[in-house]
Amino acid sequence: MRVDLESFDRMYRREGDPWNFADSDYEQHRYRCSIQALHRVRYRRCFEPGCSIGVLTAKLADRCDEVIACDASAAAIEAARHRLAAHTNVELHTATLPEWWPTGRFDLVVFSELGYYWDVAELEPLVDRLAVAARLQRLTSANGKSTVLFVSTSAQPGGINRLEIAEV
Ligand SMILES: C[S@@+](CC[C@H](N)C(=O)[O-])C[C@H]1O[C@@H](n2cnc3c(N)ncnc32)[C@H](O)[C@@H]1O
């Protein structure tokens, strides 16, 4: 069963930055590890679902020509808009996966601390969609590879226990 997505929105309205993404040393370390894991210096078009208040989004925007980011919480997206006002290459949406998926092609997709809120039945169609998108990309571009970065960490400070990156 899916987690109650409205509870995220209530949490953002109540606490602003519930995980302390902007200021915690641990979260900054996690973001650094995530960015360091990227295979390429630059990406053309990135999709970041579950972008929260946009802290990682800002770092991705420095490495990508364009970032499309979304979050199920309108309050989080409002905060992200504020944080990313100067980043003209970022497009933000209040939207929920897997129901919503942006149009066009991406050479980077970042699932950061997101997959574990979904059940397997929801993840499977998404993985299929990524596989199809990757195949299309390969057919239509000379060096058409996409990078998928999947980050899932433990609750232990400093305990990044799963940071996977795949070229598909
Ligand atoms: C733990 S936060 C991770 C934030 C950010 N990706 C990071 O790594 O710092 C998870 C975020 O995913 C959002 N979220 C959870 N399920 C979602 C879904 N199905 N579609 C879009 N956003 C979702 C929540 O609202 C929350 O902001």
The ligand as an SDF file (V2000), in Angstrom:
LIG
                    3D

 27 29  0  0  0  0  0  0  0  0999 V2000
   12.8560   11.7580    2.0040 C   0  0  0  0  0  0  0  0  0  0  0  0
   12.3380   12.9990    0.8570 S   0  0  0  0  0  0  0  0  0  0  0  0
   13.7230   12.9850   -0.2700 C   0  0  0  0  0  0  0  0  0  0  0  0
   14.0040   14.3510   -0.8590 C   0  0  0  0  0  0  0  0  0  0  0  0
   15.1550   14.4440   -1.8450 C   0  0  0  0  0  0  0  0  0  0  0  0
   14.9480   13.5780   -2.9810 N   0  0  0  0  0  0  0  0  0  0  0  0
   16.4970   14.1730   -1.2010 C   0  0  0  0  0  0  0  0  0  0  0  0
   17.1530   13.1780   -1.5180 O   0  0  0  0  0  0  0  0  0  0  0  0
   16.8910   14.9670   -0.3410 O   0  0  0  0  0  0  0  0  0  0  0  0
   11.0820   12.1910   -0.1060 C   0  0  0  0  0  0  0  0  0  0  0  0
   10.2620   13.1620   -0.9390 C   0  0  0  0  0  0  0  0  0  0  0  0
    9.5500   12.4160   -1.9160 O   0  0  0  0  0  0  0  0  0  0  0  0
    8.2440   12.9330   -2.0470 C   0  0  0  0  0  0  0  0  0  0  0  0
    7.4190   11.8150   -2.5710 N   0  0  0  0  0  0  0  0  0  0  0  0
    7.1270   10.6350   -1.9480 C   0  0  0  0  0  0  0  0  0  0  0  0
    6.4050    9.8350   -2.7660 N   0  0  0  0  0  0  0  0  0  0  0  0
    6.2550   10.5180   -3.9310 C   0  0  0  0  0  0  0  0  0  0  0  0
    5.6170   10.2300   -5.1660 C   0  0  0  0  0  0  0  0  0  0  0  0
    4.9760    9.0580   -5.3580 N   0  0  0  0  0  0  0  0  0  0  0  0
    5.6560   11.1460   -6.1600 N   0  0  0  0  0  0  0  0  0  0  0  0
    6.3030   12.3430   -5.9670 C   0  0  0  0  0  0  0  0  0  0  0  0
    6.9080   12.6870   -4.8170 N   0  0  0  0  0  0  0  0  0  0  0  0
    6.8990   11.7780   -3.8120 C   0  0  0  0  0  0  0  0  0  0  0  0
    7.8620   13.4240   -0.6530 C   0  0  0  0  0  0  0  0  0  0  0  0
    6.8680   14.4280   -0.6880 O   0  0  0  0  0  0  0  0  0  0  0  0
    9.2250   13.9310   -0.1430 C   0  0  0  0  0  0  0  0  0  0  0  0
    9.3800   15.3120   -0.4280 O   0  0  0  0  0  0  0  0  0  0  0  0
  1  2  1  0
  2  3  1  0
  2 10  1  0
  3  4  1  0
  4  5  1  0
  5  6  1  0
  5  7  1  0
  7  8  2  0
  7  9  1  0
 10 11  1  0
 11 12  1  0
 11 26  1  0
 12 13  1  0
 13 14  1  0
 13 24  1  0
 14 15  1  0
 14 23  1  0
 15 16  2  0
 16 17  1  0
 17 18  1  0
 17 23  2  0
 18 19  1  0
 18 20  2  0
 20 21  1  0
 21 22  2  0
 22 23  1  0
 24 25  1  0
 24 26  1  0
 26 27  1  0
M  CHG  2   2   1   9  -1
M  END
$$$$
